[in-house]
Amino acid sequence: MAAHLGCHNIADLRKKARRRLPLGVWEYLERGVEDELGLARNRAAFDALTVRPRVLRGVDKIDTACEILGISAPLPLAIAPTGAAGMMWHEGDLALARAAAEAGVPFTISSASTMDIEQIATAGGRRWFQLYLWENRALSHAVMDRAASMGCDTLMVTLDLPVPPNREYILRNGFATPFKLNPRNIADVLLHPRWLTGVMGRYALSGGIPTQANLPDQLRAKVTQGAMPGAFFKQDDLDWAGVSELRRRWPGKFILKGVLHPDDARRALDTGADGVVVSNHGGRALDCSIASIDALPAIVAAVGNRSAVILDSGVRRGSDIAKALALGADFVMVGRAPLYGLSAFGQAGVERALEILRTELVRTMAMMGARSIGELRQSLS
Ligand code: FNR
């Protein structure tokens, strides 16, 4: 049982994270792109969805067990890939992975993680690897080989950032690269002494600010000296043939992240994908993108009986998970929710975030009259 930590919901963890982090790191965690309409749209779409509960179903035992890409899991949830977790907590990737392992849910290692695959793998548990491609594809293939040899059973290729996203706040905060100290961020860092000592101080003692750990040696640069996570990646020329090649190279499960159109979902299956992640990158890619939960039903109708359909972007409550599954998703991924917990309390905070989502899901299922994930799925369609 995760410690309570004085947080009743994900919003409580978010508040504590906000207080702990300097503005530059906080905004990297929290913000969307441009006018942040996509970010708001994800939430508005979830909020607008309602359910028609059933009564007298005998809901004294609620079972959230399910299958996630062929393997049983206690909860229909995986942790989404997020770069720069090491700036939110000392060795943040490891804390996320350990909490996921503890909860029995998959953890996705980001291509832009601040610890390398080998270090994160020491957490145990089920791990996946998320791929962004470098221009020199051979370097990416080498990272894929490392991920496979470190026991990642699933490759998730992210498709929704063909070009870098427009994150204007990063430039303003001076957390862009090369890292520039300016009066605003010096004062801000000094005003967050717990972060300064607990995160930066510990790195200073153990060999320096984290690098983008999965970068091949040829491209390696410190986060403070090189590009922000993701900036070195270049996949604007990636096409379906390129995805087929990745499929052929990868021995395990293969899923495509950032699919919002049913025709692309069909094409993904033709290419041999085992599933698609219906995602708009948490409102961090294209600001005018459809909300993922709004895109879900058409994709479920197109490919739901032949492949895994995963909903990602905007999940903050267990009831959001219930809504996504009721619309036909197999499971959801969460990005910011665990990062709030991580930034506030490290591994214990991630465990708390997962526990909050689990208990909220159980309560929602009981209220809806759905005793199992099977009963919940498609109950809205
Ligand atoms: C992300 N996301 C992301 N996605 C990805 O494929 N590779 C990555 O390296 C990252 N990095 C990243 C960093 C941070 C700080 C955030 C918040 C998100 C997107 C992530 O995987 C997921 O799609 C969204 O976070 C889902 O939306 P919610 O749950 O944050 O609303």
Residues whose N, C-alpha, C, O or C-beta is under 5 A from the ligand:
A	BS01	FNR	Y28 L29 A80 P81 T82 G83 S110 S111 A112 Q130 T158 S279 H281 G282 D312 S313 G314 V315 M333 V334 G335 R336 A337
